[in-house]
Amino acid sequence: MKYIVLLGDGMADEPIAELEDRTPLEAARTPNMDSLALKGQMGMVETVPAGFHAGSDVANLSVFGYDPSSCYSGRSPLEAASMGVDLGPEDVAFRLNLVYLVPHYGKLYMGDFSAGHISTAEARELIASLEEEFGGGEFRFYPGVSYRHLMVWKGGKDKLNFTPPHDLTMQSIEEHLPKGEGAKELIHLMNSAQLLLYNHPVNARREKEDQPTANSIWLWGHGRAPRMETMREKFGISGAVISAVDLIKGIGIYAGLDVIKVPGATGYIDTNYRGKAEAALEALKTRDFVYLHVEAPDEAAHAGNLEQKIQAIESFDELVVGTVLRGLPELGEYRVLVLPDHPTPVRKMTHTPDPVPFILFDSGRKFPPAGHPSGYNEREARASGIYIEKGHEMMARLIKACG
């Protein structure tokens, strides 16, 4: 038996007036997911447990089959694993975004949480300068992809509160700076970084080209290294993870999965959708399980770009779901789980903790349809009457065909 999760990050949404009160999933052309919904079991699942923030870290841990209440320690330790950074027991990891701040009536506002989706090459120059200036002691800086990077505080404090930068678009940052034990040190570091970045050659070039500059860092998503069982220990299966996002790859590493790199996987609207699907099919020839994650719908929603979100959903359906469904029968019996990790409503430009629609399909028809849905979307999934309260149990339903 082969198992695959096809996850479109942030695909779920809310009804939008200009779409005649339909969601992007309802408005998008998704023949492959619609067909799967007719043949499989569709319902709603809570991926964000009560009391947790609606982050991709929490939600994807749930989808992977891990109860966040027993293993979640923060986002950044998971990203550190993907980046090959070993954390000591006293180390605290932080996500470091390169961001663009804009002055407005005497205050600084979050102009762009991604610094205009700065290129990885440019970002590496900036992170190298931060490491040269501030690293080597208690703080260390590690380059990631585009605007997403890592900072480690050796022997650092972890009783802190942060606001994710994508929740602050065009809002003042004044009330959202780090709070708690150690906040003073981190705010000083952020202010010092602004002075360094302001005159950096990379930003001089970007300003000349009329692109948003990476004129500040933003720290968030902190935590210490978690303790987790592997997928083999939990379910007795081998597997791989495919994603452009360090967070997802990091969860996969802690889960004991192989990380498969796909050329052209960018974590954005221009990602190599088909290449990811083809890599998943190849991986399943020698493994039991693949977790295939696509970030593009989430990125479009954070930018408030409805057209791009619909485009990303349609590309996910055609190039990922369609490619995988055509190739799976050659591998024998198989089961598929299709879902988002959380909603990212375009109008809110941030995540919400609401349940998401899922499809479970078994080539042997062990997941009978509930009713006759017209397609895959939030409305039809709610109408099915199937509701999974504990999202981390969804993986057991996929692997063991239980529930």
C-alpha positions in Angstrom: 0.0 0.0 0.0 1.2 3.5 -0.9 0.2 6.6 1.0 0.4 10.2 0.0 -0.7 13.5 1.5 -1.2 16.4 -1.0 -1.4 19.6 1.0 -2.2 23.0 -0.5 -1.1 25.4 2.2 -3.8 27.9 3.2 -6.2 26.8 0.4 -9.3 27.1 2.6 -10.9 30.5 2.8 -14.2 32.4 3.4 -17.0 33.4 1.0 -16.0 36.5 -1.0 -18.5 39.0 -2.3 -16.8 39.5 -5.7 -16.9 35.7 -6.2 -20.7 35.8 -5.6 -20.2 34.7 -2.0 -18.1 31.7 -3.1 -14.7 30.8 -1.7 -11.6 30.6 -3.9 -11.9 26.8 -3.7 -15.4 27.0 -5.0 -14.5 29.5 -7.7 -11.3 27.7 -8.9 -11.4 25.1 -11.7 -10.4 21.9 -9.8 -11.5 18.8 -11.8 -9.1 16.4 -10.2 -10.0 17.3 -6.6 -13.7 17.4 -7.5 -13.5 13.9 -9.1 -11.6 12.6 -6.0 -14.3 14.1 -3.7 -17.0 12.2 -5.6 -15.2 8.9 -5.2 -13.7 9.3 -1.8 -14.8 10.5 1.7 -15.0 14.3 2.2 -15.4 16.1 5.5 -14.0 18.8 7.8 -11.1 18.4 10.2 -9.7 20.6 13.0 -6.0 20.9 12.5 -5.4 23.7 15.1 -6.3 22.5 18.6 -8.0 24.9 21.0 -5.6 27.2 22.7 -3.0 27.1 19.9 -2.2 29.8 17.4 -3.2 29.1 13.8 0.3 28.6 12.6 1.5 26.3 9.8 3.8 24.6 12.4 0.9 23.5 14.6 -1.4 22.7 11.7 1.1 20.6 9.8 2.2 18.7 13.0 -1.4 17.7 13.3 -1.6 16.6 9.7 1.6 14.6 10.1 -0.1 12.7 12.9 1.5 14.4 15.9 -0.6 15.9 18.8 0.8 19.5 19.2 -0.1 19.4 22.9 2.4 16.7 23.5 5.3 17.7 21.2 5.1 21.3 20.0 7.9 23.5 21.2 7.9 26.2 18.6 8.3 26.7 14.9 12.0 27.6 14.6 13.4 24.3 16.0 11.7 22.5 13.2 13.2 24.9 10.6 16.6 24.5 12.3 16.5 20.7 11.7 15.8 21.3 8.0 18.8 23.7 7.8 21.1 21.2 9.4 21.5 23.3 12.6 21.9 21.2 15.7 20.4 22.8 18.8 21.9 22.2 22.2 19.5 21.7 25.2 19.9 25.4 26.2 19.7 26.9 22.7 16.6 28.8 21.6 15.9 29.0 17.9 14.1 32.0 16.2 12.6 32.5 12.8 14.2 35.5 11.3 12.3 37.3 8.6 13.9 39.9 6.4 11.2 42.6 6.3 10.4 46.0 4.8 9.3 48.6 7.4 7.9 51.9 6.3 7.6 55.1 8.3 4.1 56.6 8.8 3.2 59.5 11.0 6.1 59.0 13.3 5.7 55.2 13.6 7.1 52.2 11.7 4.6 50.0 9.9 5.1 46.5 8.4 5.2 47.3 4.7 6.1 43.8 3.5 6.8 40.7 5.7 8.9 39.2 2.9 10.9 42.3 1.8 9.4 42.0 -1.7 10.1 38.2 -1.8 13.8 39.0 -1.7 15.9 36.6 -3.7 17.8 33.9 -1.8 21.2 35.2 -3.2 20.5 38.7 -1.9 19.3 37.4 1.4 22.4 35.3 1.9 24.5 38.4 1.6 22.5 40.2 4.3 22.5 37.2 6.7 26.3 36.9 6.2 26.7 40.5 7.2 24.5 40.0 10.3 26.6 37.0 11.3 29.8 38.9 10.8 28.6 41.9 12.8 26.5 40.3 15.6 27.3 36.6 15.4 30.0 34.3 16.8 28.9 34.7 20.5 25.5 34.2 22.0 23.7 35.0 18.7 24.2 33.0 15.5 22.6 33.7 12.1 21.9 31.0 9.4 20.7 31.7 5.9 17.5 30.0 4.6 15.4 30.7 1.5 14.2 34.1 0.3 13.0 36.1 3.4 13.0 33.0 5.7 16.0 32.6 7.9 17.2 31.4 11.4 18.8 32.9 14.4 19.9 30.8 17.4 20.4 32.4 20.9 22.9 30.3 22.8 21.7 29.8 26.3 18.8 32.1 25.5 15.5 32.9 27.1 12.3 31.3 25.9 9.5 32.8 28.0 8.7 35.3 25.2 5.8 36.4 23.1 5.9 37.5 19.5 3.6 38.4 16.6 4.2 36.8 13.2 5.1 39.5 10.7 2.5 38.3 8.2 -0.2 39.2 10.8 1.0 42.8 10.8 0.8 43.9 7.1 0.4 47.7 7.0 0.0 47.9 10.8 2.2 49.7 13.3 4.9 47.4 14.9 5.0 49.5 18.1 2.7 47.3 20.1 4.0 44.0 18.6 7.7 44.0 19.5 9.0 41.1 21.5 7.6 40.8 25.1 8.8 38.8 28.1 12.1 37.7 29.6 14.9 38.6 27.2 12.8 40.9 25.1 15.1 43.9 25.8 18.1 42.1 24.3 16.2 41.1 21.2 14.7 44.5 20.6 18.3 46.0 20.9 19.5 43.4 18.3 16.6 44.2 15.9 17.4 48.0 16.2 21.1 47.4 15.7 20.3 45.2 12.6 18.3 48.1 11.1 21.3 50.3 11.3 23.5 47.7 9.5 20.9 46.9 6.9 20.0 50.5 6.1 23.3 51.2 4.3 23.9 47.7 3.0 24.9 47.4 -0.7 22.1 44.9 -1.3 19.5 47.4 -0.2 21.1 50.2 -2.1 20.7 48.1 -5.3 17.1 47.2 -4.4 16.2 50.8 -3.8 17.7 51.9 -7.1 15.6 49.2 -8.8 12.5 50.4 -6.9 12.1 47.2 -5.0 11.2 46.9 -1.3 14.4 46.9 0.8 15.1 44.4 3.6 15.6 47.2 6.1 14.9 45.2 9.3 14.8 41.8 10.8 11.8 40.4 12.6 12.2 37.6 15.1 9.4 35.2 16.0 8.4 31.5 16.3 10.9 30.7 18.9 11.5 27.4 20.8 13.8 24.7 21.9 14.4 21.3 20.2 11.3 19.0 20.4 11.1 15.3 21.1 9.1 13.3 18.6 8.5 9.7 17.5 9.4 8.8 13.9 6.7 7.8 11.4 8.3 4.3 11.5 7.9 4.1 15.2 4.3 5.5 15.1 3.0 3.7 12.0 5.7 1.3 10.8 6.2 3.1 7.5 9.1 4.6 5.6 8.6 7.9 3.7 9.7 11.2 2.3 8.7 14.9 2.5 8.7 17.3 -0.4 8.4 21.0 0.3 10.3 24.3 -0.4 9.6 25.4 3.2 12.1 24.6 5.9 9.4 24.2 8.5 7.8 21.3 6.7 11.1 19.7 5.9 12.1 20.1 9.5 8.9 18.3 10.7 9.8 15.6 8.2 13.3 15.2 9.5 12.0 14.8 13.1 9.5 12.3 11.7 12.4 10.3 10.3 11.5 11.0 6.6 13.8 11.6 3.7 13.9 15.2 2.4 13.6 15.3 -1.4 14.8 18.4 -3.1 13.1 19.4 -6.3 14.7 21.9 -8.7 12.5 25.0 -9.1 10.6 24.5 -5.8 10.4 28.1 -4.6 7.7 28.2 -2.0 5.9 30.8 -4.1 3.4 31.0 -7.0 6.1 30.2 -9.5 7.1 26.9 -7.9 7.7 23.7 -9.8 4.3 22.0 -9.2 4.7 19.2 -11.7 8.3 18.5 -10.6 7.1 18.0 -7.1 4.4 15.6 -8.2 6.8 13.6 -10.4 9.4 13.5 -7.5 6.6 12.1 -5.2 5.8 9.3 -7.6 9.4 8.4 -7.9 9.9 8.4 -4.2 6.9 6.1 -3.7 8.6 3.4 -5.8 11.0 2.7 -2.9 9.0 4.1 0.1 5.6 3.7 1.7 4.6 7.3 2.2 5.1 10.9 0.8 4.0 14.2 2.3 3.9 16.7 -0.6 3.4 20.3 0.5 2.8 23.4 -1.7 3.1 26.8 -0.2 1.8 28.9 -3.1 -1.9 29.4 -2.1 -0.8 30.6 1.4 1.7 33.1 0.0 -0.9 34.6 -2.4 -3.5 34.9 0.4 -0.9 36.6 2.7 -0.4 39.1 -0.1 -4.2 39.7 -0.4 -4.0 38.6 -4.0 -7.3 36.8 -4.9 -6.4 36.2 -8.5 -3.1 34.6 -7.6 -4.7 32.4 -4.9 -7.2 31.0 -7.4 -4.3 30.5 -9.9 -2.3 28.6 -7.2 -5.2 26.4 -6.4 -5.8 25.6 -10.0 -2.1 24.8 -10.6 -2.1 22.6 -7.5 -5.1 20.7 -8.8 -3.8 20.3 -12.4 -0.1 19.8 -11.9 0.1 18.2 -8.5 -3.1 16.3 -7.9 -3.7 15.5 -11.5 -0.1 14.3 -12.1 -0.1 12.1 -8.9 -3.5 10.6 -9.6 -2.4 9.5 -13.1 0.8 7.9 -11.8 -0.4 6.2 -8.7 -2.2 3.2 -10.3 1.1 2.0 -11.7 2.4 1.6 -8.1 -0.4 -0.8 -6.9 -2.9 -0.1 -4.1 -2.8 3.4 -2.7 -4.5 5.9 -0.4 -4.6 9.7 -0.8 -5.3 12.5 1.6 -5.9 16.0 0.1 -6.4 19.1 2.3 -5.0 22.5 3.4 -3.3 22.9 6.7 -5.4 25.9 7.8 -7.5 28.6 6.1 -5.7 31.8 5.0 -8.6 34.1 4.0 -7.5 36.6 1.3 -9.4 39.4 2.9 -7.8 38.8 6.3 -4.3 38.1 4.9 -3.5 35.8 7.8 -4.3 32.3 9.1 -7.5 31.4 11.0 -8.0 28.3 13.3 -11.1 27.2 11.5 -11.5 23.6 10.4 -10.5 22.7 6.8 -12.0 20.4 4.1 -10.3 17.1 3.4 -10.7 14.2 1.0 -9.7 10.6 1.9 -9.5 8.2 -1.1 -8.6 4.5 -1.1 -8.1 2.7 -4.4 -10.0 -0.2 -2.8 -12.8 2.1 -1.9 -12.4 1.8 1.9 -13.6 5.4 2.4 -17.2 5.5 1.0 -18.5 8.8 -0.2 -21.0 10.7 2.1 -23.7 11.9 -0.2 -23.2 13.3 -3.7 -21.0 16.4 -3.5 -20.7 18.7 -6.5 -17.0 19.2 -5.9 -14.2 19.8 -3.3 -14.8 22.9 -1.2 -15.6 24.1 2.3 -19.4 24.2 1.7 -19.7 20.6 0.4 -17.3 19.3 3.0 -19.4 20.8 5.8 -22.6 19.3 4.2 -21.1 15.8 4.4 -21.6 15.7 8.1 -18.2 14.2 8.7 -16.2 16.1 11.2 -12.8 15.1 12.7 -12.2 17.0 15.9 -8.7 15.8 16.6 -6.7 16.6 13.5 -3.7 14.5 14.6 -5.9 11.4 14.2 -6.3 12.0 10.5 -3.0 10.3 9.7 -4.1 7.1 11.5 -7.3 7.2 9.3 -5.1 7.3 6.2 -2.6 4.7 7.2 -4.9 2.3 9.1 -8.2 3.0 7.3 -9.8 3.5 10.7 -12.4 5.9 12.1 
